[in-house]
Amino acid sequence: MRNIFFPLVIVILILSLILSIWLTLIQSISLFIVLLGLLLLVSGASHEGGTGITGIPSAAKVSIVWGCILLGLGGALFISSIVQLPWQVPLAVFLLGLLAAILISLKK
């Protein structure tokens, strides 16, 4: 999985740069954070040797936790840059990602 991780980050960066033609700077940065979080989540979930959420190794769990945090942060930035909402909405999106990360990290 490590052999494929770096090229996928490069592909995500290129995709973010291509989409930045239509997006503002904060939107393209937040989209990059969301895509990187998705990549970490997928790479952690597809880690070999794990059977379900309780059987995943610690390295995969760290990847999943960081993926949840980055998804929450990028989603909050993206939402707040597109729609003018009260500050509680992006905070709730970020806290939801943080809560998912905490719950996954507490699983044995």
Wavefront OBJ file of the C-alpha trace (Angstrom):
o trace
v 0.000 0.000 0.000
v 2.916 2.364 0.617
v 4.025 2.021 -2.997
v 0.707 3.403 -4.211
v 0.228 6.100 -1.544
v 2.651 8.719 -2.919
v 1.408 8.560 -6.538
v -2.162 8.912 -5.294
v -1.214 12.054 -3.368
v 0.299 13.441 -6.572
v -2.884 12.588 -8.504
v -5.004 14.277 -5.826
v -2.785 17.359 -5.948
v -3.054 17.537 -9.747
v -6.833 17.048 -9.556
v -7.064 19.844 -6.995
v -4.972 22.113 -9.201
v -7.172 21.387 -12.224
v -10.322 22.061 -10.230
v -8.823 25.253 -8.828
v -9.530 26.886 -12.195
v -13.198 27.015 -11.226
v -12.777 27.312 -7.464
v -11.389 29.995 -5.216
v -8.149 29.426 -3.326
v -9.782 28.430 -0.041
v -12.142 26.067 -1.867
v -9.305 24.345 -3.705
v -7.255 24.013 -0.506
v -10.237 22.593 1.363
v -10.962 20.214 -1.520
v -7.357 19.004 -1.361
v -7.749 18.424 2.393
v -10.983 16.483 1.827
v -9.443 14.328 -0.908
v -6.377 13.654 1.222
v -8.638 12.661 4.118
v -10.545 10.297 1.846
v -7.276 8.797 0.670
v -6.149 8.222 4.254
v -9.508 6.701 5.156
v -9.485 4.337 2.192
v -5.858 3.341 2.699
v -6.488 2.639 6.377
v -9.683 0.717 5.717
v -8.089 -1.420 3.010
v -5.103 -2.326 5.180
v -4.326 -6.017 5.048
v -4.686 -8.131 8.146
v -7.755 -6.453 9.598
v -11.174 -7.978 9.978
v -13.662 -5.228 10.644
v -13.107 -2.194 12.807
v -12.079 -4.214 15.861
v -9.369 -6.181 14.088
v -7.490 -3.397 12.364
v -3.819 -2.870 13.146
v -2.694 0.292 14.881
v -1.060 1.776 11.748
v -4.314 1.462 9.827
v -6.223 2.901 12.771
v -3.954 5.970 12.777
v -4.594 6.410 9.070
v -8.356 6.172 9.564
v -8.285 8.618 12.490
v -6.310 11.203 10.525
v -8.612 10.656 7.551
v -11.638 11.456 9.722
v -9.981 14.574 11.125
v -8.978 15.827 7.675
v -12.437 15.089 6.272
v -14.022 17.096 9.075
v -11.607 20.000 8.677
v -11.767 20.090 4.886
v -15.537 19.700 4.890
v -15.924 22.560 7.352
v -13.666 24.804 5.262
v -15.432 23.854 2.037
v -18.912 24.435 3.459
v -17.971 27.774 4.953
v -16.375 28.927 1.696
v -19.372 28.050 -0.489
v -22.414 28.984 1.565
v -22.815 31.787 4.076
v -23.973 29.838 7.120
v -23.740 30.507 10.835
v -20.372 29.549 12.325
v -21.981 26.642 14.172
v -22.493 24.634 10.969
v -18.805 24.320 9.942
v -17.921 23.768 13.599
v -20.445 20.922 13.747
v -18.965 19.349 10.609
v -15.457 19.528 12.065
v -16.604 18.188 15.450
v -18.397 15.317 13.709
v -15.124 14.299 12.028
v -13.302 14.697 15.344
v -15.923 12.599 17.138
v -15.575 9.845 14.539
v -11.804 9.940 14.993
v -12.111 9.721 18.771
v -14.582 6.830 18.617
v -12.387 4.893 16.197
v -9.267 5.502 18.275
v -11.022 4.235 21.410
v -11.999 0.939 19.748
v -9.783 -1.933 20.818
l 1 2 3 4 5 6 7 8 9 10 11 12 13 14 15 16 17 18 19 20 21 22 23 24 25 26 27 28 29 30 31 32 33 34 35 36 37 38 39 40 41 42 43 44 45 46 47 48 49 50 51 52 53 54 55 56 57 58 59 60 61 62 63 64 65 66 67 68 69 70 71 72 73 74 75 76 77 78 79 80 81 82 83 84 85 86 87 88 89 90 91 92 93 94 95 96 97 98 99 100 101 102 103 104 105 106 107 108
